[in-house]
Amino acid sequence: MSQLHVIDHPMVQHKLTILRQSSTGSKDFRELLKEIALLMGYEITRDLPLEDKEIETPICRMTAKVVSGRKLAIVPILRAGLGMVDGLLTLVPVAKVGHIGLYRNEETHKPVEYYCKLPEDIQERLVIVADPMLATGGSASDALTMLKGKGCTNIRLMCLVAAPEGIKAVQEAHPDVDIYVAAVDEHLNSNAYIVPGLGDAGDRIFGTK
């Protein structure tokens, strides 16, 4: 079974509280989301392998550590996942970025695919799938299925806020994919929104309704 990692670092929790508030406008929301994604990125990349490298400091030569050739890809689920990309790229500037477009049918609450563009060597990379909200788990599960269909075998799911229902759905559909979240909220309401949540992340990022 996949592992659930709740990133409870004080700065992540502090910034998430501000992010949740309905009084937080789009500009601050975007900046906070980028900052939280950066902080979460430290945890999601914590176990990357290292190798030795000979370098020259201003004082002498030494053997130091560098990341051992592990290639990364960041794949946001459009459109809200875009808000997490810049923070992750700040941490790993050489990562490639793909995009998966899914939207939720407002009647069935099921995800509908409309776009998929990925790096050609995606199957060789550690793939971080980014989406602020893990509600029903439908979009995340479909995105993970699409990536596996492209040959990806090393995938991690990174979300800001998750509902227990969404976590359960992803773990059942993809028991090999670890999930990283900043908070596990109470439940989904009748409209499949996370309670207490933070509203519609896409609308809050881009100032739409």
C-alpha positions as CSV (number, residue, x, y, z in Angstrom):
1,M,0.0,0.0,0.0
2,S,1.2,3.5,-0.8
3,Q,2.4,5.6,2.1
4,L,0.7,8.9,3.1
5,H,3.1,11.6,4.1
6,V,1.7,14.5,6.0
7,I,4.2,17.4,5.9
8,D,3.5,19.2,9.3
9,H,6.5,21.6,9.2
10,P,5.5,24.7,11.2
11,M,6.1,27.1,8.2
12,V,4.0,24.9,5.9
13,Q,1.1,24.9,8.4
14,H,1.4,28.6,9.0
15,K,1.3,29.5,5.3
16,L,-1.5,27.0,4.7
17,T,-3.7,28.7,7.4
18,I,-3.3,32.1,5.6
19,L,-4.0,30.4,2.3
20,R,-7.3,28.9,3.6
21,Q,-8.7,32.2,4.7
22,S,-11.4,33.6,2.4
23,S,-9.9,37.1,2.8
24,T,-6.7,36.1,1.1
25,G,-6.7,37.5,-2.5
26,S,-5.4,35.9,-5.6
27,K,-1.9,37.6,-5.5
28,D,-1.2,36.4,-2.0
29,F,-2.7,33.0,-2.7
30,R,-0.4,32.4,-5.6
31,E,2.7,33.5,-3.7
32,L,1.8,31.4,-0.7
33,L,1.1,28.3,-2.9
34,K,4.5,28.7,-4.5
35,E,6.2,29.0,-1.1
36,I,4.4,25.9,0.2
37,A,5.2,23.9,-2.9
38,L,8.9,24.8,-2.4
39,L,8.8,23.7,1.2
40,M,7.0,20.5,0.4
41,G,9.5,19.8,-2.3
42,Y,12.2,19.5,0.3
43,E,10.3,16.6,1.8
44,I,9.3,14.9,-1.4
45,T,12.9,14.9,-2.7
46,R,14.4,13.9,0.7
47,D,15.5,10.4,-0.3
48,L,17.1,11.3,-3.7
49,P,20.4,9.3,-3.9
50,L,23.7,11.2,-3.7
51,E,27.1,10.5,-5.2
52,D,30.6,11.8,-4.6
53,K,32.1,14.6,-6.7
54,E,35.6,16.1,-6.6
55,I,35.4,19.9,-6.4
56,E,37.8,22.8,-5.7
57,T,36.9,25.2,-2.9
58,P,38.8,28.5,-2.5
59,I,40.9,26.7,0.1
60,C,41.5,23.1,-1.3
61,R,40.1,20.2,-3.2
62,M,37.5,18.0,-1.5
63,T,35.0,15.3,-2.1
64,A,31.4,16.6,-1.9
65,K,27.9,15.3,-2.5
66,V,25.7,15.9,-5.5
67,V,22.4,14.3,-6.6
68,S,23.1,11.1,-8.3
69,G,21.8,11.6,-11.8
70,R,18.1,11.2,-10.9
71,K,16.1,13.0,-13.5
72,L,12.9,14.7,-12.3
73,A,9.7,15.7,-14.0
74,I,6.9,17.9,-12.6
75,V,3.4,17.2,-14.0
76,P,0.7,19.6,-12.8
77,I,-2.9,18.7,-13.3
78,L,-4.4,21.7,-15.0
79,R,-5.4,24.2,-14.1
80,A,-4.8,24.5,-10.3
81,G,-1.7,22.4,-10.4
82,L,0.1,25.2,-12.3
83,G,0.2,27.1,-9.0
84,M,2.7,24.6,-7.6
85,V,5.1,24.4,-10.5
86,D,7.2,27.5,-9.8
87,G,7.9,26.5,-6.3
88,L,9.2,23.1,-7.3
89,L,11.2,24.6,-10.2
90,T,12.9,26.9,-7.7
91,L,14.0,23.9,-5.9
92,V,14.9,21.8,-9.0
93,P,15.5,24.2,-11.9
94,V,16.6,21.4,-14.3
95,A,13.3,19.4,-13.9
96,K,11.2,19.1,-17.0
97,V,7.5,20.0,-16.9
98,G,4.6,18.1,-18.5
99,H,0.9,19.0,-18.3
100,I,-2.2,16.9,-17.9
101,G,-5.6,18.6,-18.4
102,L,-8.6,17.3,-16.5
103,Y,-11.7,19.0,-15.4
104,R,-14.6,17.9,-13.2
105,N,-18.0,17.3,-14.6
106,E,-20.2,19.3,-12.3
107,E,-23.0,16.8,-12.4
108,T,-21.2,13.5,-12.1
109,H,-18.1,14.9,-10.3
110,K,-16.1,12.7,-12.5
111,P,-12.9,13.9,-14.3
112,V,-12.8,14.6,-18.0
113,E,-9.5,14.6,-19.9
114,Y,-8.8,17.3,-22.4
115,Y,-5.0,17.7,-22.6
116,C,-1.8,15.7,-22.2
117,K,1.7,16.8,-23.1
118,L,4.7,15.1,-21.5
119,P,8.5,15.1,-21.8
120,E,9.6,12.4,-24.3
121,D,11.7,10.7,-21.7
122,I,9.1,10.9,-19.0
123,Q,9.4,7.1,-18.3
124,E,13.0,7.6,-17.2
125,R,12.2,10.2,-14.6
126,L,10.9,10.5,-11.1
127,V,7.6,12.1,-11.7
128,I,6.0,14.5,-9.2
129,V,2.3,15.0,-10.0
130,A,1.0,18.3,-8.5
131,D,-2.5,19.3,-7.7
132,P,-3.5,21.5,-4.7
133,M,-6.7,19.5,-3.9
134,L,-7.2,15.8,-3.5
135,A,-11.0,15.6,-3.2
136,T,-12.7,12.5,-4.7
137,G,-9.4,11.3,-6.0
138,G,-10.8,10.9,-9.5
139,S,-8.6,13.4,-11.3
140,A,-5.4,12.2,-9.5
141,S,-6.2,8.6,-10.2
142,D,-6.8,9.2,-13.9
143,A,-3.6,11.3,-14.2
144,L,-1.6,8.5,-12.6
145,T,-3.1,6.0,-14.9
146,M,-2.2,8.1,-17.9
147,L,1.4,8.4,-16.7
148,K,1.7,4.7,-16.2
149,G,0.4,4.2,-19.7
150,K,3.4,6.2,-20.9
151,G,5.7,3.9,-19.1
152,C,6.2,5.8,-15.8
153,T,7.1,3.6,-12.9
154,N,8.4,6.1,-10.3
155,I,5.6,8.5,-9.4
156,R,4.8,10.6,-6.4
157,L,1.6,12.6,-5.8
158,M,1.8,16.0,-4.1
159,C,-1.3,17.8,-2.9
160,L,-1.9,20.6,-0.5
161,V,-5.2,19.5,1.1
162,A,-6.7,16.1,0.9
163,A,-10.0,14.5,1.9
164,P,-10.0,11.0,3.4
165,E,-12.2,9.8,0.5
166,G,-9.6,11.0,-2.1
167,I,-6.7,9.4,-0.2
168,K,-8.5,6.1,0.0
169,A,-9.5,6.2,-3.7
170,V,-5.9,6.9,-4.9
171,Q,-4.4,4.3,-2.6
172,E,-6.8,1.6,-3.8
173,A,-6.3,2.5,-7.5
174,H,-2.5,3.1,-7.2
175,P,-1.0,1.3,-4.2
176,D,2.5,1.9,-5.6
177,V,2.3,5.7,-5.5
178,D,3.1,7.6,-2.3
179,I,1.0,10.6,-1.5
180,Y,2.4,13.9,0.1
181,V,0.0,16.4,1.6
182,A,0.1,19.4,4.0
183,A,-3.2,18.5,5.6
184,V,-5.9,15.8,5.7
185,D,-9.3,17.6,6.2
186,E,-12.6,16.2,7.5
187,H,-14.7,15.0,4.5
188,L,-16.3,15.9,1.2
189,N,-19.6,17.8,1.1
190,S,-22.5,17.0,-1.2
191,N,-20.8,19.0,-4.0
192,A,-17.6,17.0,-3.6
193,Y,-15.7,20.0,-2.1
194,I,-13.3,19.4,0.7
195,V,-14.5,20.5,4.2
196,P,-13.1,22.8,5.6
197,G,-10.8,23.1,2.6
198,L,-9.9,26.4,0.9
199,G,-12.6,26.6,-1.8
200,D,-11.8,26.2,-5.5
201,A,-8.0,26.4,-5.8
202,G,-8.1,27.2,-9.5
203,D,-10.6,30.1,-9.1
204,R,-8.5,31.5,-6.2
205,I,-5.2,31.2,-8.1
206,F,-6.5,32.9,-11.3
207,G,-9.2,35.2,-9.8
208,T,-12.1,33.4,-11.7
209,K,-15.5,32.2,-10.6
